[in-house]
Amino acid sequence: MKVGDLVLSLDLTGEWPNPGLVVAVNRDYYGARQAFKIYQKIPRGMAIRPSMADGIGPTKDGIRDRVLVHWPHEGWSYHDSKDLEVVSEHEAR
């Protein structure tokens, strides 16, 4: 994803809005590559503490970008890069 791309974002109603224009991309803004994890079985209802971590593992989404998008009718807004779909990368059907 780069500045000048057309993107789509799934809004709260579940419908695809008009495409927006990427204005800025803040690289590596959200997330992490790995995190402390609890691999042992914890009984239901038991509180977990940070000292119970027994390993390090990969995170679900990894490191993501923050993207500033200008929507034609809604204005400006920031989005997580995993919530956007680049239209200009689609193949012609």
Backbone hydrogen bonds in HBPLUS format (Angstrom, degrees):
<---DONOR---> <-ACCEPTOR-->    atom                        ^
c    i                          cat <-CA-CA->   ^        H-A-AA   ^      H-
h    n   atom  resd res      DA  || num        DHA   H-A  angle D-A-AA Bond
n    s   type  num  typ     dist DA aas  dist angle  dist       angle   num
A0005-ASP N   A0002-LYS O   3.22 MM   3  5.96 158.9  2.27 142.3 142.0     1
A0004-GLY N   A0022-VAL O   2.97 MM  18  5.24 164.3  2.00 135.6 140.5     2
A0022-VAL N   A0005-ASP O   2.98 MM  17  5.45 164.7  2.00 161.4 166.0     3
A0087-VAL N   A0006-LEU O   2.75 MM  81  5.44 159.5  1.79 144.2 150.8     4
A0007-VAL N   A0020-GLY O   2.87 MM  13  5.27 158.8  1.92 144.3 151.4     5
A0020-GLY N   A0007-VAL O   2.83 MM  13  5.27 162.2  1.86 151.3 156.9     6
A0008-LEU N   A0085-GLU O   2.80 MM  77  5.16 150.8  1.88 144.0 153.9     7
A0085-GLU N   A0008-LEU O   2.88 MM  77  5.16 154.0  1.95 149.6 156.2     8
A0014-GLY N   A0011-ASP O   3.11 MM   3  5.56 160.5  2.15 113.4 119.6     9
A0021-LEU N   A0070-HIS O   3.02 MM  49  5.26 163.6  2.05 142.3 142.4    10
A0070-HIS N   A0021-LEU O   2.92 MM  49  5.26 165.4  1.94 147.9 151.3    11
A0023-VAL N   A0068-LEU O   2.81 MM  45  5.55 171.6  1.82 161.0 163.2    12
A0024-ALA N   A0068-LEU O   3.44 MM  44  5.07 159.4  2.49 129.2 132.0    13
A0068-LEU N   A0024-ALA O   2.87 MM  44  5.07 167.0  1.89 146.6 151.0    14
A0026-ASN N   A0066-ARG O   2.74 MM  40  5.06 173.7  1.75 166.0 165.9    15
A0066-ARG N   A0026-ASN O   3.03 MM  40  5.06 162.8  2.06 144.9 147.1    16
A0029-TYR N   A0064-ARG O   2.94 MM  35  6.18 118.7  2.33 141.8 158.7    17
A0030-TYR N   A0064-ARG O   3.11 MM  34  5.12 161.4  2.14 136.1 140.2    18
A0064-ARG N   A0030-TYR O   2.94 MM  34  5.12 163.5  1.96 135.7 141.0    19
A0059-THR N   A0033-ARG O   3.13 MM  26  5.77 152.0  2.21 126.6 128.2    20
A0035-ALA N   A0057-GLY O   2.87 MM  22  5.69 154.5  1.93 161.1 168.1    21
A0057-GLY N   A0035-ALA O   3.00 MM  22  5.69 162.3  2.03 161.3 163.1    22
A0037-LYS N   A0055-GLY O   2.76 MM  18  5.28 168.7  1.78 142.3 144.1    23
A0054-ASP N   A0037-LYS O   3.03 MM  17  6.36 139.5  2.20 147.3 156.2    24
A0046-MET N   A0043-PRO O   3.20 MM   3  5.78 162.6  2.23 135.7 137.4    25
A0052-MET N   A0049-ARG O   3.04 MM   3  5.52 165.2  2.07 116.9 121.4    26
A0053-ALA N   A0050-PRO O   3.42 MM   3  6.04 172.9  2.42 117.6 118.6    27
A0081-SER N   A0065-ASP O   2.91 MM  16  5.25 145.0  2.03 163.3 160.9    28
A0067-VAL N   A0079-HIS O   2.83 MM  12  5.23 171.1  1.84 158.2 161.3    29
A0079-HIS N   A0067-VAL O   2.82 MM  12  5.23 146.2  1.94 142.2 153.5    30
A0069-VAL N   A0077-SER O   2.88 MM   8  5.55 175.4  1.88 160.9 161.1    31
A0077-SER N   A0069-VAL O   3.01 MM   8  5.55 143.7  2.15 151.1 161.7    32
A0071-TRP N   A0075-GLY O   2.72 MM   4  5.06 168.2  1.73 157.1 152.8    33
A0075-GLY N   A0071-TRP O   3.18 MM   4  5.06 155.7  2.24 127.1 130.7    34
A0083-ASP N   A0080-ASP O   2.99 MM   3  5.55 159.5  2.03 118.8 125.3    35
A0084-LEU N   A0081-SER O   3.44 MM   3  5.53 168.6  2.45 106.2 108.4    36
A0090-HIS N   A0087-VAL O   3.12 MM   3  5.59 167.7  2.13 118.3 122.2    37
